[in-house]
Amino acid sequence: MTDDITAGSTASDTFFPGDGYVGDPAVRAEWDNRYADRQQLWSGRPNGALVAEVAGLTPGRVLDVGCGEGADAVWLARGGWDVTALEVSGVALERAAGHARDAGVAVRWVHAALTEAALPPACFDLVSAQYPALLRTPDAAAERALLAAVAPGGVLLFVHHAGMETQQAHDSGFDPADYVWPSMVAALLTDDWKVEVNEQRPRLVPDGGAGAHHADDLVLRARRLR
């Protein structure tokens, strides 16, 4: 973790490359290499499902899980949200911090895996996970970390690519069974939660960037009641 997320700071001061990463070094290296292969991996625009689902929400504290190059984090900050953005790749965070600085917005950058980050419990009005690469574990650690971060009255928004959950392992080594999907999070929801959206729908695709070929989204939006 690279910053005290309870303290305000400017975007350019909140991330120190190579400093304080918390998580599996192999995962960090994998994503650093993926980002380093391209000057820009994603479109640079906020995800369409996020824009649509946040439209009716009052800005508060938001956790952006797997923030990548920062497009969602910057968009949320511009909209008045108090943004904490989490990412395993230091390469991505350097780019994200630069975009935030150029936009003149403040974001707290956390260089950590979700399950290892020292996040304050139950304090975010919105937890946004847009197409995250969260590794599945027998104890559902990632799913439980997502739920634990949401404040009473707050919203969890989990969006992923439809159809991938049931695919077979790829020759490239990617196995969908290794990752967390919206249905796994939904299965853990108790009476303390109200499901507001749980559906498959056409994806609002930003122009360009990796993943643009996916046509449909799975969207889970759940509000924590208590």
C-alpha positions, 0 to 999 in steps of 0.5 A, a space after each residue: 500500500 503506497 498511501 494512507 487512504 484516510 488522508 487527502 493528497 494530490 494525485 501526483 503525490 499519492 503513488 511512488 513507483 516500486 514502493 510498498 507493493 503488497 501482494 504476489 510478486 509473480 502477479 505484479 510481474 505478469 501485469 507489469 509485462 502486459 502493460 509494458 508491451 503497449 504504450 496504452 492497453 485500454 481505451 482511456 475512456 470510462 467503462 460504459 456500465 460504470 457510467 450507466 450505473 453510477 448516474 443516479 448515485 450521490 458521490 461519496 467514497 469509492 474504491 476502484 478495484 483493478 483501476 488499470 490506467 486510471 480512466 474510471 478513477 479519473 472520471 469518478 474524481 471529476 464527478 465529485 467522488 473521493 476516489 481510492 484506486 487499487 492496482 497490482 501493476 506499477 506500470 499501470 499506476 504510473 500511467 494512471 497517476 499521470 492521467 490524474 495529474 493531467 486532469 487536475 484531480 486527486 486520487 489515492 493510489 494503492 499498489 496492492 492485491 485486493 486481498 492483501 490491501 489494508 483497506 478500512 472495512 465497510 467504508 466505501 459508498 461504492 465499490 467498483 470492479 470493472 472486468 477485474 482479474 481476481 483470482 479464485 481461492 477456496 475461501 472466496 477471499 477476493 469475493 469477501 474482500 469486495 463485500 467487506 469494503 462496502 459501507 452500509 447503504 453503499 453499492 457493490 458494482 461488479 461487471 464482467 464479460 458475459 460468456 467467459 465464465 463457462 469457457 474451457 481453458 485456453 492454450 495460452 494458459 488462461 483458465 476461466 475457472 481460476 477467476 472470480 465471476 459475478 455469480 460467485 459474488 452473488 452467491 455470497 449475498 445474504 439478507 444484509 444485501 439487496 440485489 438491484 441489478 443482476 443481468 446480462 446486457 449489451 456492452 457499451 464499448 469504449 472505442 479501442 483498447 484491449 477487450 473491445 471485442 466482447 459484446 455483452 456484460 454481466 452486471 451485478 449491482 447490490 446494495 448493502 442494507 446494514 
